[in-house]
Amino acid sequence: YQGPSPEGNIKNAMARVNTTLAIAASKDVCMVVFPELFFPGYNQMHRHAVIAQEQGSIWENEFAELTKKHGCGLTIGWAERDGINIYNSASTFDRAGKKLAHYRKIQLWGPTERATFEFGNHYSTFDLEGVKTGLMICYDVEFPQHVHALAQMGVQLILVPTANPDKFGHVCNTLVPARASENAITIAYANYCGSDNGLSFCGQSTIVGPDAQSLASASHDQEKLLIADLTSINKINSALLSTQLADFRKVLTK
């Protein structure tokens, strides 16, 4: 799902999740990915520490109820409190409302994020209807090392809530396809469009297959639910897929 930030309005944010899951369920979608820190909105740094919730609190309980209500999975970014620490986190729930995974952003971007959140230190993987899947958040996926690590763990699909700013469209159009191609995996990258508290986003959300080809994409400014049938990946000519994971030769340096 690509759309505007709720800009701190939790009621509107939950209503957007409800409506989007209903639309997705009507199209037999398995999983919807929302942007980074959708609760309460990415550029609400002055609110995150105040409004952040613990795992298992109201937001997560409501996410679980909505996925169960609509029979559609949800991956969404939100501000998490754990004691005195605040994390830039994402959770995944399946069609039945079961929590499959929780992830804390490893690569915090810029001084503002680093001043607001603690660093995450662990990868998160889970089975999504037979497909080994991993979570990342925004800046994480720009690091070949992290994507490679997940691929070595057998991950075939990475879900990425993001808040990629304006003028960084090369991440959507170049880096994300490169990460997918290098590791022969699929990446679903869900960004905002519009602006939040003076910060403009580049949109251009995308679902990229293991051959680096876009399965679905959005413009820089449109609210849109991107839908891709990932079973089509099985029809890709294997000769077009990267074999870097198998071919890499480590060179010893003196």
C-alpha positions in Angstrom: 0.0 0.0 0.0 1.4 3.4 -1.0 -0.5 6.4 0.5 -0.1 9.6 2.5 1.0 9.7 6.1 -1.7 9.8 8.8 0.4 12.6 10.3 -0.2 11.5 13.9 -4.0 10.8 13.6 -4.2 7.2 14.9 -8.0 7.0 14.3 -7.5 7.8 10.6 -4.5 5.5 10.4 -6.5 2.5 11.7 -9.4 3.4 9.4 -7.0 3.3 6.5 -5.7 -0.1 7.5 -9.3 -1.3 7.8 -10.4 0.0 4.4 -7.2 -1.2 2.6 -7.5 -4.7 4.1 -11.1 -4.9 3.0 -10.2 -3.9 -0.6 -7.2 -6.3 -0.6 -9.3 -9.2 0.7 -11.9 -8.7 -2.0 -9.0 -9.4 -4.5 -7.8 -12.5 -2.6 -4.6 -10.8 -1.5 -2.5 -12.8 1.0 -0.5 -9.9 2.6 -0.6 -6.1 2.5 2.6 -4.1 3.3 2.2 -0.6 4.7 4.9 2.1 5.0 7.4 2.6 7.8 6.2 4.0 11.1 2.6 4.3 9.8 1.6 4.5 13.4 1.8 7.4 14.1 3.5 8.6 10.8 7.1 8.8 9.9 8.0 12.4 10.4 6.3 12.7 13.8 9.6 12.5 15.7 8.3 14.7 18.5 5.5 12.3 19.1 7.2 8.9 18.8 8.5 8.6 22.3 5.2 9.9 23.8 2.8 7.7 21.7 4.9 4.5 21.2 3.3 1.3 22.4 4.6 -2.0 23.7 4.2 -5.2 21.8 0.8 -6.8 22.5 -0.8 -3.4 23.2 -3.8 -1.7 21.6 -2.3 -1.2 18.1 -1.1 -4.8 17.7 -4.3 -6.2 19.1 -6.3 -4.1 16.6 -4.0 -5.2 13.7 -4.7 -8.8 14.6 -8.4 -8.2 14.8 -8.5 -6.5 11.4 -6.5 -9.2 9.7 -8.9 -11.8 11.2 -11.9 -9.8 10.2 -10.9 -9.5 6.6 -8.9 -12.7 6.1 -5.9 -10.7 4.8 -2.4 -10.5 6.3 -0.8 -7.2 7.3 2.8 -6.0 7.6 3.1 -2.5 9.1 5.6 -0.2 10.7 5.0 1.4 14.1 6.7 3.1 17.0 7.5 0.5 19.7 8.3 1.1 23.4 10.3 -1.5 25.3 11.0 -0.1 28.8 12.8 3.2 28.3 13.8 2.4 24.8 11.9 3.3 21.6 12.3 1.3 18.4 11.4 1.8 14.7 9.6 -1.5 14.3 7.4 -3.6 12.1 5.0 -6.5 12.7 3.5 -9.1 10.5 0.1 -10.8 11.0 -1.4 -13.6 8.9 -4.9 -14.0 7.6 -6.1 -15.5 10.8 -4.7 -12.7 13.0 -1.6 -14.7 14.2 1.5 -12.7 14.7 4.2 -14.2 12.5 7.1 -11.8 13.1 8.4 -8.7 14.7 11.4 -6.7 13.6 13.3 -3.6 14.8 15.2 -1.5 12.2 18.9 -2.3 12.2 20.2 0.6 10.1 18.8 3.9 11.5 19.0 6.6 9.0 20.5 10.0 9.8 20.9 11.9 13.1 17.2 12.4 13.8 16.4 8.6 13.7 19.5 7.9 15.8 18.4 10.4 18.4 14.9 9.0 18.6 15.3 5.2 18.3 17.5 2.4 19.5 19.2 0.1 17.0 17.7 -3.3 16.3 20.1 -6.2 16.4 18.3 -9.2 14.9 16.9 -10.4 11.6 13.3 -11.7 11.5 12.2 -14.5 9.2 8.9 -16.5 9.0 6.9 -18.8 6.8 4.3 -17.0 4.6 2.1 -19.6 3.1 5.1 -21.8 2.2 7.5 -19.0 1.3 10.4 -18.2 3.7 10.1 -14.4 4.2 12.1 -11.7 6.0 11.4 -8.2 7.2 13.5 -5.1 6.7 12.7 -1.4 7.2 13.7 1.3 4.7 17.5 1.9 4.9 18.1 -1.7 5.8 17.4 -3.0 2.3 20.0 -0.6 0.8 22.8 -2.7 2.4 23.8 -5.6 0.2 25.2 -7.3 3.4 21.8 -7.5 5.1 19.9 -8.7 2.1 22.7 -11.3 1.4 22.5 -12.5 5.0 18.7 -13.1 4.6 19.2 -14.9 1.3 21.8 -17.1 2.9 19.2 -18.0 5.5 17.0 -19.2 2.6 14.7 -16.2 2.5 12.9 -15.9 -0.9 10.8 -12.8 -0.2 11.5 -9.6 1.8 8.8 -7.2 2.9 10.0 -3.6 3.4 8.0 -0.8 5.0 9.8 2.4 4.0 9.6 6.2 4.2 11.9 7.1 1.4 12.1 10.9 0.9 11.8 12.9 -2.2 15.0 13.0 -4.4 15.9 9.4 -3.4 14.0 7.7 -6.2 17.2 5.8 -7.2 16.6 3.6 -4.1 13.3 2.4 -5.6 14.4 2.2 -9.2 18.0 1.0 -8.9 19.0 -0.2 -5.4 15.9 -2.3 -4.7 16.0 -4.1 -8.1 19.8 -4.6 -7.6 19.3 -6.2 -4.2 16.6 -8.5 -5.7 18.8 -9.5 -8.6 22.0 -10.0 -6.7 20.2 -12.6 -4.4 17.6 -13.9 -6.8 14.8 -13.0 -4.4 11.6 -10.9 -4.4 11.2 -7.6 -2.6 8.0 -5.7 -1.8 8.9 -2.1 -1.0 6.0 0.1 0.4 6.6 3.8 0.6 4.6 6.9 1.3 3.5 9.5 -1.2 2.7 13.2 -0.3 4.3 14.8 2.7 4.4 14.6 6.5 5.3 17.5 8.7 7.2 19.2 5.9 9.0 16.1 4.7 8.1 15.0 1.1 8.3 11.4 0.0 9.2 10.0 -3.4 6.5 7.3 -3.7 7.5 4.9 -6.4 6.7 1.8 -4.3 7.5 -1.4 -6.1 7.3 -5.1 -6.0 10.4 -6.5 -7.8 11.0 -10.1 -8.8 14.2 -12.1 -8.6 15.1 -11.1 -12.2 15.0 -7.4 -11.2 11.8 -6.9 -13.2 9.0 -4.9 -11.6 5.9 -6.9 -10.9 3.9 -3.8 -9.8 4.8 -0.2 -9.2 3.4 3.2 -8.3 4.2 6.8 -9.4 5.7 9.3 -7.1 2.4 10.9 -6.0 -0.5 8.4 -6.3 -2.2 6.5 -3.5 -2.3 2.9 -4.8 -2.6 -0.7 -3.7 0.0 -2.6 -5.7 -0.9 -6.3 -6.3 1.4 -8.9 -7.7 0.9 -12.7 -8.2 4.1 -14.1 -6.9 3.4 -17.5 -8.3 4.3 -16.0 -11.7 7.9 -16.0 -10.5 8.0 -19.7 -11.0 7.7 -19.1 -14.7 10.9 -17.0 -14.9 13.6 -18.4 -17.1 16.2 -19.7 -14.6 19.0 -18.5 -17.0 17.9 -14.9 -16.2 18.5 -15.4 -12.4 21.7 -14.4 -10.7 23.9 -17.2 -9.4 26.1 -14.8 -7.3 25.4 -16.6 -4.1 26.8 -19.8 -5.5 29.6 -18.3 -7.6 31.1 -15.8 -5.1 34.9 -16.4 -4.6 36.3 -15.0 -1.4 39.7 -13.4 -1.8 42.1 -13.5 1.1 43.9 -10.1 1.6 47.3 -9.7 3.1 
